[in-house]
Amino acid sequence: MNKKLGLLFFLKKSKMNANGLVPIYLRITIAGVRTDISSKRFIDNAKWNNQSQKVTGYSEEVRSINCGLKAMEMKIYKVYGEMADKNLLITSASLKSFMFDDGITPALPEKTILGVFRTHNLEMKSLIGNGFAAGTLQRYETSYSHTAEFIKWKYNVDDLSLNSIDHEL
């Protein structure tokens, strides 16, 4: 289950260089978690337009910077789409990592809700007679099947990653 992607270009005024120029950063926000990426571009603070999130002006330098920012934004969307197509876990940090590694980094297997549930139920099965009754396992198995049916009904998928759990779920 993919989460909404938010992008914001901003100036990091605390990192002003000796020439009085300020770096432009891109903030990626997914599920309320932010990750900042430097665009490696510096501008005069007065030339920045917060509303449009780009440099104002008509010079060749301004066009070059704005074009670079747009290319960076397009690459983020492209990588986001590739990760979604591969059903990889998409977080702001994994998107940043995947973007700079060009997808070379193998994804760690995700833990899923039903996978954890199955593991728990197997452990419970081995504990029957050691402080747990067979009826307890039966109730866990019923809870598992209800959870699986709910996920199928609500999200139309067979299972959900643990990272996809939110208040809506």
Residue, then its C-alpha position, 0 to 999 in steps of 0.5 A: m500500500n503506497k502512501k502519499l508523496g510530498l515534495l517541497f523545494f526550500l532554502k536552508k538558510s542555516k547553511m549559507n556559504a561565505n559568498g552569501l549564497v544559500p543551498i536549495y534542498l528538496r524535502i521528501t515527505i511520505a507518511g509524515v516522515r521527512t527526508d531532505i536532499s541537497s540539490k547542490r545548487f546555491i542562490d541569492n536568498a532574494k531570488w527565491n520564490n517560496q510560492s512557486q518553489k523556484v528561482t525568479g528571473y530570466s537569466e541563463e543561470v536562473r533557467s539552468i537552476n530551475c531546470g535542474l530542480k525540475a529534473m530532480e523532481m521528475k527523477i523522484y517521481k520516476v523512482y517512486g513509480e519504479m519502487a511501487d511497480k516492484n512492490l517495495l517498501i516506500t519511505s522517504a529514506s528508502l526513496k532517497s536511497f533508491m534514487f541515489d543507488d539507481g535501484i541497485t540496493p536490494a530491498l529487504p523482505e517486508k514483514t507483513i501483518l498476516g506473516v507475523f500472525r502466522t508466526h505467532n500462531l505457530e509458536m502458540k501451537s507449540l505451547i499447547g499444554n505448556g500454559f496454553a489451551a487448544g481453545t486459545l489457539q482456535r481463537y487466534e486462528t479465528s482472529y487470523s482468518h477474520t483479519a485476512e478477510f478484512i484485508k482482502w475486503k478493505y484493501n483488495v490485497d492478500d496481505l499488508s506490510l507492517n509499515s502500512i499500518d496507519h490510523e485508518l487501518 
